[in-house]
Amino acid sequence: MITEELKKLYIAHTGHEPEQIDELPSSGSNRRYFRLIGSPTLIGVSGESVEENRAFLYMAEHFRQKGLPVPQVFIRSEDDIYYLQEDLGDSLLFNAIEKGRKTIRLLPAVQFAGADGMDFSYCYPQAEFNSRSILWDLNYFKYCFLKATGMDFQEDRLEDDFQKMADVLLRSSSA
């Protein structure tokens, strides 16, 4: 079903079928990613959360208009559940950070240029940067990265540090 919907979008965008469709490993959300191989090769995305998809689609277009290096979205389904975007290859953000600092140097541009003129009401799951959203991200780091490494840490001390970080971030965001 998913691959058929992505194939329809591919045909609508290119005028022909992809040669092959391969599912890619997921990461960071419940969205599923597929590489549609052909001329051109594109990434197909399927996400059941329409609100999350609309947030991504809005931000991708907004960031591209600001000249930031994000994948271009070429076509989307009418219900915003499926879309096709530029294929940037097999590199992951984690690997780019590991290999050098260029990716990290881009973050201020995303933070400041990206925020210029942005309609934050599109943000998902909340439009406002608050303690809850900070702690969601920090706990995502804890459960999806730190615990996955098997590294030994004291969870109660980590939670204390998370709370201190959230307090500092909230103080600086209101200045």
C-alpha positions as CSV (number, residue, x, y, z in Angstrom):
1,M,0.0,0.0,0.0
2,I,2.7,2.5,1.0
3,T,4.9,1.7,-1.9
4,E,2.0,2.0,-4.3
5,E,1.2,5.5,-3.0
6,L,4.8,6.5,-3.3
7,K,5.0,5.0,-6.8
8,K,1.9,7.1,-7.9
9,L,3.7,10.2,-6.6
10,Y,6.9,9.3,-8.4
11,I,5.0,8.7,-11.7
12,A,3.1,12.1,-11.3
13,H,6.5,13.8,-10.7
14,T,8.6,12.1,-13.3
15,G,6.2,10.6,-15.8
16,H,7.5,7.1,-15.3
17,E,7.8,4.3,-12.7
18,P,10.8,3.9,-10.5
19,E,13.1,1.0,-11.3
20,Q,13.1,-0.2,-7.7
21,I,11.8,0.8,-4.2
22,D,13.9,0.0,-1.1
23,E,12.8,0.7,2.5
24,L,15.4,2.6,4.5
25,P,16.0,2.3,8.3
26,S,13.8,4.6,10.3
27,S,15.1,7.0,12.9
28,G,13.7,9.8,15.0
29,S,10.0,9.4,14.3
30,N,7.3,7.0,13.1
31,R,7.8,8.1,9.5
32,R,8.9,5.4,7.1
33,Y,11.5,6.1,4.4
34,F,11.9,4.5,1.0
35,R,14.5,5.1,-1.7
36,L,12.8,5.2,-5.1
37,I,15.6,4.3,-7.5
38,G,15.4,5.6,-11.0
39,S,16.1,8.8,-12.9
40,P,16.0,10.6,-10.6
41,T,16.4,8.7,-7.4
42,L,14.2,10.2,-4.7
43,I,13.3,9.5,-1.1
44,G,9.7,8.6,-0.4
45,V,8.2,9.3,3.0
46,S,5.1,7.9,4.6
47,G,4.0,9.4,7.9
48,E,0.7,8.7,9.7
49,S,0.8,11.9,11.7
50,V,-0.5,14.6,9.3
51,E,0.4,17.3,11.8
52,E,4.0,16.2,12.0
53,N,4.2,15.9,8.2
54,R,2.8,19.3,7.7
55,A,5.3,20.8,10.2
56,F,8.2,19.1,8.3
57,L,6.8,20.2,4.9
58,Y,6.4,23.8,6.0
59,M,9.8,23.9,7.6
60,A,11.6,22.3,4.6
61,E,10.1,24.9,2.3
62,H,10.8,27.8,4.7
63,F,14.4,26.7,5.3
64,R,15.0,26.3,1.5
65,Q,13.7,29.8,0.9
66,K,16.2,31.0,3.5
67,G,19.0,29.3,1.6
68,L,19.6,26.6,4.2
69,P,20.8,23.2,3.1
70,V,17.8,21.0,3.5
71,P,16.3,18.4,1.1
72,Q,13.9,19.8,-1.4
73,V,10.3,18.3,-1.3
74,F,9.1,17.8,-4.9
75,I,5.6,16.5,-4.5
76,R,3.1,15.5,-1.8
77,S,-0.1,13.6,-1.6
78,E,-3.3,15.6,-1.2
79,D,-3.7,14.3,2.4
80,D,0.0,15.1,3.3
81,I,0.6,11.5,4.4
82,Y,3.1,10.8,1.6
83,Y,5.7,12.9,-0.1
84,L,8.9,12.7,-2.2
85,Q,12.0,14.6,-1.4
86,E,15.5,15.0,-2.7
87,D,17.9,12.0,-2.0
88,L,21.0,13.3,-0.3
89,G,22.7,9.9,-0.2
90,D,23.4,7.5,2.7
91,S,25.0,10.0,5.1
92,L,23.4,10.5,8.4
93,L,23.6,13.7,10.4
94,F,25.3,11.7,13.2
95,N,28.0,10.6,10.7
96,A,28.4,14.1,9.3
97,I,29.0,15.5,12.9
98,E,31.4,12.7,13.6
99,K,33.5,13.5,10.5
100,G,33.8,17.2,11.0
101,R,32.5,20.4,12.4
102,K,30.9,21.8,9.2
103,T,27.5,20.4,10.2
104,I,27.7,22.0,13.7
105,R,28.7,25.3,12.1
106,L,25.4,25.3,10.2
107,L,23.3,25.1,13.3
108,P,23.4,28.8,14.1
109,A,22.2,29.6,10.6
110,V,19.3,27.2,11.0
111,Q,18.6,28.7,14.4
112,F,18.7,32.4,13.4
113,A,18.1,32.6,9.6
114,G,15.6,29.7,9.9
115,A,13.6,31.6,12.6
116,D,13.4,34.7,10.5
117,G,9.8,35.0,9.3
118,M,8.9,31.5,10.5
119,D,5.3,30.8,11.5
120,F,5.9,28.8,14.7
121,S,2.2,27.7,14.8
122,Y,3.3,25.0,12.3
123,C,5.8,23.5,14.9
124,Y,5.0,20.0,16.1
125,P,4.0,18.9,18.6
126,Q,4.0,22.3,20.2
127,A,4.5,25.8,18.8
128,E,6.1,27.1,22.0
129,F,9.6,26.3,23.3
130,N,8.9,25.3,27.0
131,S,10.2,23.0,29.7
132,R,8.1,20.1,28.5
133,S,9.5,20.3,24.9
134,I,13.1,20.6,26.2
135,L,12.7,17.6,28.5
136,W,11.1,15.6,25.7
137,D,14.3,16.1,23.6
138,L,16.6,15.4,26.5
139,N,14.8,12.2,27.3
140,Y,14.8,11.2,23.7
141,F,18.6,11.5,23.8
142,K,18.7,9.4,27.0
143,Y,16.5,6.6,25.7
144,C,17.4,6.5,22.1
145,F,21.1,7.3,22.2
146,L,22.6,7.0,25.7
147,K,20.9,3.8,26.8
148,A,21.3,2.3,23.4
149,T,25.1,2.6,23.8
150,G,25.1,0.6,26.9
151,M,27.1,3.3,28.6
152,D,27.0,3.2,32.4
153,F,25.5,6.4,34.0
154,Q,23.6,7.5,37.1
155,E,20.1,8.3,35.9
156,D,19.1,10.4,38.9
157,R,22.2,12.7,38.4
158,L,21.4,12.8,34.7
159,E,17.9,13.9,35.4
160,D,19.2,16.6,37.7
161,D,21.5,17.8,34.9
162,F,18.5,17.8,32.5
163,Q,16.5,20.0,34.8
164,K,19.4,22.4,35.2
165,M,19.8,22.6,31.4
166,A,16.1,23.2,30.9
167,D,16.2,26.0,33.5
168,V,19.2,27.7,31.7
169,L,17.6,27.3,28.3
170,L,14.3,28.8,29.4
171,R,16.1,31.7,31.1
172,S,18.0,32.5,28.0
173,S,15.0,32.2,25.7
174,S,13.1,34.9,27.5
175,A,16.0,37.5,27.5
